[in-house]
Amino acid sequence: MFAIADQLLGASRIKVMCADGKSRLGRIPGKIKKRMWIREGDLVIIRPWEFQPEKVDIIYRYRKTQSSYLSRRGIIPKTIDIF
């Protein structure tokens, strides 16, 4: 699922606005945290937790050029398309 990073909370936590219109608490796994920096306004792919749907894991972060390409192609849902 696509989401936009809204607010950095610290301690590998981030608040994201999901494609379904809900705001959720995201966790940045150590594997991702060491390889890429996530800033506010970045497009990310998330995976909701099965037992707590209000929490998600960040899977991937798109760069600005990748986000604009996906926006031009119409792949990003209109609810979160800010590119």
Buried (B, 14 or more C-beta within 10 A) or exposed (E): BBBBBBEBEEEBEBBBBBBEEEEBBBBBEEEBEEEBEBEEEBBBBBEBEEEEEEBBBBEEBBEEEEBBBBBEEEEBEEEBBEB
